[in-house]
Amino acid sequence: MNIILLGPPGAGKGTQAQILEETRSLKQLSTGDMLRAEVASCSALGQEAKAIMGQGKLMPDALMLEMIAHRMAQPDCAKGVILDGFPRTVPQAEGLDQMLQHHNMFLHAVFEVRVPDEEIYKRIEARAKESDGARSDDNVETLKKRLSIYHAQTAPIISYYGEKGLLHVVNGRRKINEVMAAIAAILDR
């Protein structure tokens, strides 16, 4: 089973993905986590990612698709994956479709965790305080850029997956367990 979680930064996609991983025996693939690991490793990709993330920009499509394809080929992804933070653009979604088809796989569901921008600002400010600035992308200025990019580039994939009949919108303003219950009810149908 392959699932995508969509939503703006701070919507709770990572939290929901972790719960799904534990309850559904799927592997969470967070591009954000993968990118942060590359930054921590000080690899060439990590240095490039750090500069791009610090500016609040998105990674180039080819780079992300290569990283995802490599990761999905690992044995721990054999039962399926939860994509958290990918795809972010229609070309990435199309590339993902081609990649999955190449590997004789498909998507089972796409969830949009919908949270209004004003709520996102509150969440990111709280997360920045809790982490003492450990994440360089947890600040208001970077969030403004990321939300602008999300609305311009990522929001169109909601229609893309809606037209394919895969999209399920979940109210992300609810408590974590209530959001998960809504997702689980759809998966259990």
C-alpha positions, -999 to 999 in steps of 0.1 A, spaced: 0 0 0 14 34 -10 0 65 5 8 102 0 2 129 27 -2 164 14 -5 197 32 13 229 41 44 228 62 34 223 98 1 206 90 10 174 108 19 152 79 50 138 96 31 130 128 4 112 109 29 94 88 47 81 120 14 68 133 6 51 100 40 35 99 35 20 134 -1 8 127 1 -2 91 36 -17 88 44 8 60 76 27 58 75 65 62 95 83 36 98 119 47 117 139 21 123 165 48 139 139 71 159 125 42 172 160 33 180 169 69 200 136 71 219 146 40 226 180 55 239 164 87 261 141 67 278 171 51 277 154 17 276 174 -15 239 168 -18 236 179 19 254 211 13 232 219 -18 200 209 2 211 231 32 214 262 9 181 256 -8 162 248 25 176 279 41 161 300 14 128 283 17 129 269 -18 120 235 -31 145 209 -43 149 203 -80 125 176 -93 151 153 -108 170 153 -75 140 145 -54 128 117 -78 162 101 -78 164 102 -40 128 87 -37 134 60 -63 166 49 -45 149 48 -11 118 30 -23 140 2 -37 152 -6 -2 139 -39 14 121 -20 43 98 -4 17 86 -37 3 52 -36 20 46 0 9 54 35 18 39 67 32 52 97 12 54 127 35 63 160 17 65 145 -18 54 151 -44 52 189 -42 46 198 -78 26 184 -107 58 174 -126 69 155 -95 35 138 -92 37 128 -129 73 116 -123 62 96 -93 34 80 -114 60 70 -140 84 57 -114 57 36 -96 45 22 -129 80 13 -138 82 -8 -106 47 -22 -111 34 -3 -81 6 22 -77 -9 47 -52 -38 36 -30 -47 69 -15 -37 106 -13 -46 125 18 -46 163 20 -42 173 57 -60 207 54 -50 234 78 -55 272 74 -24 294 71 -31 313 104 -30 279 123 2 269 105 20 301 118 10 293 153 22 257 150 56 267 135 62 294 161 55 268 188 77 242 171 105 266 168 103 274 206 102 238 215 132 229 194 153 260 203 159 267 166 173 233 158 155 234 124 168 263 103 135 263 84 113 269 115 111 307 114 84 331 102 103 345 72 111 311 58 75 299 66 61 328 45 82 317 16 74 280 20 36 288 23 38 310 -8 55 282 -27 30 256 -14 0 276 -26 16 283 -60 33 250 -68 20 223 -45 -17 231 -42 -23 222 -79 -15 186 -73 -46 184 -51 -66 188 -83 -43 164 -101 -50 136 -75 -86 146 -72 -91 140 -110 -75 105 -105 -101 98 -77 -73 92 -51 -77 124 -31 -92 125 4 -94 158 24 -89 155 61 -94 184 86 -60 189 101 -72 213 127 -85 185 148 -66 166 175 -39 142 163 -59 111 171 -90 125 154 -71 132 122 -57 96 123 -91 82 129 -104 99 97 -74 86 77 -78 51 91 -115 50 83 -108 58 47 -80 32 45 -102 6 61 -130 9 35 
